[in-house]
Amino acid sequence: MLKTLYPDKMKNTLCELNKVETWVIPAYALTKKGLLFGFFPSGNCSIQDWAIIPFKNITPYLEKKYSLNAMN
């Protein structure tokens, strides 16, 4: 989803933002704008303050699409 929202920034190869491994254990926070994602920086990388997924983009994933049944 970040690649769709921020295609140019996600092409950054210096901090390896374009690699799945960078985002395996993300740091995250709720903001007024949405869900902020980051990673634990190393080397020349700093915490990403732009990687926000707006709440309107997250809402479809919050819909109940299954039910849980208690085991008897």
C-alpha positions as CSV (number, residue, x, y, z in Angstrom):
1,M,0.0,0.0,0.0
2,L,2.9,2.4,0.7
3,K,4.2,1.7,-2.8
4,T,0.9,2.9,-4.2
5,L,0.6,6.0,-2.0
6,Y,4.3,7.0,-2.2
7,P,5.8,5.4,-5.3
8,D,8.8,7.8,-5.6
9,K,9.8,7.6,-2.0
10,M,9.5,3.8,-1.9
11,K,12.1,3.5,-4.7
12,N,14.8,4.6,-2.2
13,T,17.6,2.1,-2.4
14,L,19.9,3.8,0.2
15,C,17.7,2.7,3.1
16,E,16.3,-0.3,1.2
17,L,12.8,1.0,1.5
18,N,11.9,-1.0,-1.6
19,K,12.7,-4.3,0.1
20,V,10.2,-6.4,2.1
21,E,12.8,-7.3,4.7
22,T,13.0,-3.6,5.8
23,W,9.3,-3.6,6.8
24,V,9.1,-7.1,8.3
25,I,9.0,-5.7,11.9
26,P,7.7,-2.1,11.4
27,A,7.4,0.6,14.0
28,Y,4.0,2.2,13.9
29,A,1.9,4.9,15.5
30,L,-1.6,6.3,15.1
31,T,-1.8,9.9,14.0
32,K,-4.6,12.3,13.1
33,K,-3.9,11.6,9.5
34,G,-3.7,7.8,9.7
35,L,-1.4,4.9,10.5
36,L,2.3,6.0,10.4
37,F,4.7,3.2,9.5
38,G,8.4,3.2,10.0
39,F,11.3,0.9,10.7
40,F,14.2,0.9,13.1
41,P,16.8,3.0,11.3
42,S,20.4,2.1,10.9
43,G,23.4,3.8,9.2
44,N,22.4,6.8,7.2
45,C,18.7,6.2,7.4
46,S,16.3,8.1,9.6
47,I,12.8,7.4,10.8
48,Q,10.3,7.9,8.0
49,D,7.7,10.6,8.9
50,W,5.9,10.5,5.6
51,A,4.8,6.9,5.5
52,I,1.2,7.4,6.6
53,I,-1.6,5.3,5.4
54,P,-4.8,7.4,5.6
55,F,-7.6,5.9,7.7
56,K,-9.9,5.9,4.5
57,N,-7.4,3.4,3.0
58,I,-7.5,1.1,6.0
59,T,-11.3,1.1,6.6
60,P,-12.0,-1.7,4.0
61,Y,-9.7,-4.0,5.9
62,L,-11.7,-3.5,9.1
63,E,-14.9,-5.0,7.8
64,K,-16.0,-8.3,9.3
65,K,-15.7,-11.0,6.7
66,Y,-15.7,-14.1,8.8
67,S,-17.2,-15.4,12.0
68,L,-15.5,-17.2,14.9
69,N,-17.1,-20.3,16.2
70,A,-16.5,-21.6,19.7
71,M,-15.2,-25.2,19.8
72,N,-17.4,-27.6,21.7
